[in-house]
């Protein structure tokens, strides 16, 4: 759904899989992304989304009860599309590529802006916090674990590895910089996270 950042060529949704209704749905999701990046959470309204997407407001309400629901779906689709780790056959390569992509996604893209806005809003909305954590981010955590689970299956990591703790060490510092300190998350930083993890677990070449 990203359409206004330097990464738009890589992250724009493509195709009209289910005819006009799917085309309209994708237009709504892209419009929500764009408006949030331009105006912030408070500046996004269902009326504004409808106008940007070129659809009737009633059409949006038929699919989503609120702007939060639109933004959650937009963010979830973008995560699944762009943050599913590649299988390069090597744990170090898999992690370096995935962590760098995660950092770019969260800091440079419209979906990253959606994530930051939803996370900020969730601090004042316990129901949204639970939905974001349990219904959306949990699926990304499962995807984040794929390189580790593949490495365990290959025998490159110990079978008794605590995957949850390993994920905290790998992706936790990225989220901390994005959401707390605001510090940049360059490739050197994510590569260092991978190197430290590999050293700690003796998981083969860097």
C-alpha positions as CSV (number, residue, x, y, z in Angstrom):
1,X,0.0,0.0,0.0
2,X,2.9,2.3,0.2
3,X,2.9,4.9,-2.6
4,X,4.6,8.0,-1.5
5,X,8.1,7.0,-0.2
6,X,11.3,6.2,-1.9
7,X,10.5,2.5,-1.5
8,X,7.2,2.7,-3.4
9,X,8.4,0.6,-6.3
10,X,9.0,-2.2,-3.9
11,X,5.9,-1.9,-1.6
12,X,3.0,-0.8,-3.8
13,X,0.2,-3.4,-3.9
14,X,-0.3,-4.8,-7.3
15,X,-3.1,-6.3,-9.3
16,X,-6.8,-6.4,-9.1
17,X,-7.3,-10.0,-7.8
18,X,-11.1,-10.0,-7.3
19,X,-12.5,-7.4,-9.7
20,X,-13.8,-3.9,-8.9
21,X,-14.5,-4.6,-5.2
22,X,-10.8,-5.6,-4.6
23,X,-9.6,-2.6,-6.6
24,X,-11.7,-0.4,-4.4
25,X,-10.5,-2.1,-1.2
26,X,-6.9,-1.7,-2.2
27,X,-7.5,1.9,-3.1
28,X,-8.9,2.5,0.4
29,X,-5.9,0.8,2.1
30,X,-3.4,2.8,0.1
31,X,-5.3,6.0,0.8
32,X,-5.2,5.3,4.5
33,X,-1.5,4.7,4.4
34,X,-0.9,7.9,2.4
35,X,-3.1,10.2,4.6
36,X,-1.5,9.0,7.8
37,X,2.0,9.6,6.5
38,X,0.9,13.1,5.4
39,X,-1.4,14.2,8.3
40,X,-0.7,12.0,11.3
41,X,-3.2,9.8,13.1
42,X,-5.6,12.6,14.2
43,X,-5.7,13.9,10.6
44,X,-7.0,10.7,9.1
45,X,-10.8,10.5,8.8
46,X,-13.1,8.1,7.0
47,X,-14.3,11.0,4.9
48,X,-10.7,11.8,3.9
49,X,-10.0,8.2,3.1
50,X,-13.1,8.0,0.9
51,X,-12.2,11.1,-0.9
52,X,-8.6,10.1,-1.5
53,X,-9.6,6.6,-2.6
54,X,-12.4,7.8,-4.9
55,X,-15.1,5.6,-3.2
56,X,-18.2,6.3,-1.3
57,X,-17.9,6.6,2.5
58,X,-20.7,4.0,2.8
59,X,-18.5,1.6,0.9
60,X,-15.7,1.9,3.5
61,X,-18.1,1.5,6.4
62,X,-19.4,-1.7,4.8
63,X,-16.0,-3.2,5.1
64,X,-14.5,-1.5,8.2
65,X,-16.2,0.0,11.2
66,X,-13.5,2.6,11.9
67,X,-10.3,4.2,10.6
68,X,-8.4,2.1,13.1
69,X,-9.7,-1.0,11.4
70,X,-8.6,0.3,8.0
71,X,-5.1,1.1,9.2
72,X,-4.7,-2.2,11.0
73,X,-5.6,-4.1,7.9
74,X,-3.3,-1.9,5.7
75,X,-0.5,-2.5,8.1
76,X,-1.1,-6.2,8.4
77,X,-1.1,-6.7,4.7
78,X,2.1,-4.7,4.2
79,X,3.8,-6.7,6.9
80,X,2.9,-10.1,5.3
81,X,3.9,-8.9,1.9
82,X,7.2,-7.3,2.7
83,X,8.4,-8.8,6.0
84,X,8.3,-12.6,5.2
85,X,12.0,-13.6,5.5
86,X,13.7,-15.1,2.5
87,X,15.2,-18.6,2.7
88,X,18.8,-18.1,1.5
89,X,20.0,-21.4,3.0
90,X,22.3,-19.6,5.5
91,X,21.3,-18.3,8.9
92,X,23.6,-15.3,8.8
93,X,22.5,-14.2,5.4
94,X,18.8,-14.8,6.2
95,X,19.0,-12.7,9.4
96,X,21.1,-9.9,7.9
97,X,18.6,-9.4,5.0
98,X,15.5,-9.7,7.2
99,X,16.7,-7.3,9.9
100,X,17.8,-4.7,7.4
101,X,14.5,-5.0,5.6
102,X,12.6,-4.7,8.9
103,X,14.5,-1.6,9.9
104,X,13.9,0.1,6.5
105,X,10.2,-0.9,6.7
106,X,9.7,0.6,10.1
107,X,11.7,3.8,9.6
108,X,11.3,4.7,5.9
109,X,7.9,3.5,4.6
110,X,4.3,4.6,4.9
111,X,3.4,1.3,6.6
112,X,6.1,2.1,9.2
113,X,4.4,5.4,9.8
114,X,1.2,3.5,10.3
115,X,2.9,1.2,12.8
116,X,4.3,4.1,14.8
117,X,0.9,5.9,14.9
118,X,-1.0,2.8,15.9
119,X,1.6,2.0,18.6
120,X,1.3,5.6,19.9
121,X,-2.5,5.5,19.9
122,X,-2.4,2.1,21.7
123,X,-0.8,3.7,24.7
124,X,-4.1,5.4,25.4
125,X,-6.4,2.6,24.1
126,X,-6.0,-0.7,25.9
127,X,-8.4,-2.4,23.4
128,X,-6.4,-1.3,20.5
129,X,-3.2,-2.4,22.2
130,X,-4.5,-5.9,22.7
131,X,-5.7,-6.1,19.1
132,X,-2.4,-4.8,17.8
133,X,-0.4,-7.2,19.9
134,X,-2.6,-10.3,19.8
135,X,-4.2,-10.2,16.3
136,X,-1.5,-8.5,14.2
137,X,2.0,-8.3,15.6
138,X,1.9,-11.9,16.8
139,X,1.7,-13.0,13.2
140,X,4.8,-11.0,12.3
141,X,6.6,-12.5,15.3
142,X,5.9,-15.9,13.8
143,X,7.4,-14.7,10.5
144,X,10.4,-13.2,12.2
145,X,11.1,-16.6,13.8
146,X,11.2,-18.5,10.4
147,X,15.0,-18.1,9.9
148,X,15.7,-19.4,13.4
149,X,13.3,-22.4,13.0
150,X,14.8,-23.2,9.6
151,X,18.3,-23.1,11.1
152,X,17.2,-25.4,14.0
153,X,15.8,-27.9,11.4
154,X,19.1,-27.8,9.5
155,X,21.1,-28.4,12.7
156,X,22.7,-24.9,12.6
157,X,21.2,-23.9,15.9
158,X,20.6,-26.1,19.0
159,X,17.2,-27.8,19.1
160,X,16.5,-26.4,22.6
161,X,17.1,-22.8,21.5
162,X,14.7,-20.4,23.3
163,X,13.3,-18.8,20.1
164,X,11.3,-16.1,21.8
165,X,14.3,-14.9,23.7
166,X,16.5,-15.0,20.6
167,X,13.9,-12.9,18.8
168,X,13.9,-10.4,21.6
169,X,17.7,-10.0,21.2
170,X,17.5,-9.7,17.4
171,X,14.4,-7.5,16.7
172,X,13.9,-5.9,20.1
173,X,16.8,-3.3,19.7
174,X,15.3,-2.3,16.3
175,X,11.9,-1.6,17.8
176,X,13.5,0.2,20.7
177,X,15.3,2.6,18.4
178,X,12.2,3.1,16.2
179,X,9.7,3.7,19.1
180,X,11.8,5.0,22.0
181,X,15.0,6.7,21.2
182,X,14.3,7.7,17.6
183,X,17.9,6.8,16.7
184,X,18.7,5.7,13.2
185,X,18.8,2.0,12.4
186,X,21.5,1.6,9.7
187,X,22.6,-1.6,8.1
188,X,25.7,-1.6,10.3
189,X,23.5,-1.7,13.4
190,X,21.4,-4.6,12.2
191,X,24.4,-6.5,10.9
192,X,26.0,-6.1,14.4
193,X,23.0,-7.6,16.0
194,X,23.3,-10.6,13.7
195,X,27.0,-11.0,14.4
196,X,26.5,-10.9,18.1
197,X,23.8,-13.5,17.9
198,X,25.9,-15.8,15.7
199,X,28.9,-15.4,18.1
200,X,26.7,-16.2,21.1
201,X,25.3,-19.3,19.5
202,X,28.2,-20.4,17.4
203,X,25.9,-20.7,14.4
204,X,28.4,-20.9,11.6
205,X,30.0,-18.2,9.4
206,X,28.9,-14.6,9.5
